[in-house]
Amino acid sequence: MIKPEIESFLSVDLELNGPLPDPEDCAFAFEVAIGPKSEEGPEFFQFTVITPKFLIRESSTSQVENARWDRGCLILDRFS
């Protein structure tokens, strides 16, 4: 059986040891490398971690009301 493992993850939106914005109202782009345990050749996945408060705020200021593409989003109540 192949067991996947996270080999690395990166967010260009977050500073190492930097301050985090409001954990209930934010969005961050991530890239994660996942591959078979003890083997080379991971697959890379890109997604955005986003909170409901961010979505509500963004849709209220959007030029197209209530418009948002959701593919590639991981929606969390709170980012920590």
JOURUR-V653440 format. One record per residue. BURIAL is # if it has 9 or more other ideal C-beta (glycine too) atoms within 8 Angstrom, else .. Layout:
burial
BURIAL
BURIAL
This chain:
burial
.
.
.
.
.
.
.
.
.
.
#
.
.
.
.
.
.
.
.
.
.
.
#
#
#
#
#
#
#
#
#
#
#
#
#
#
.
.
.
.
.
#
.
.
.
.
#
#
#
#
#
.
#
#
#
.
#
#
#
.
.
#
.
.
.
.
.
.
.
.
.
.
#
.
.
.
.
.
#
.
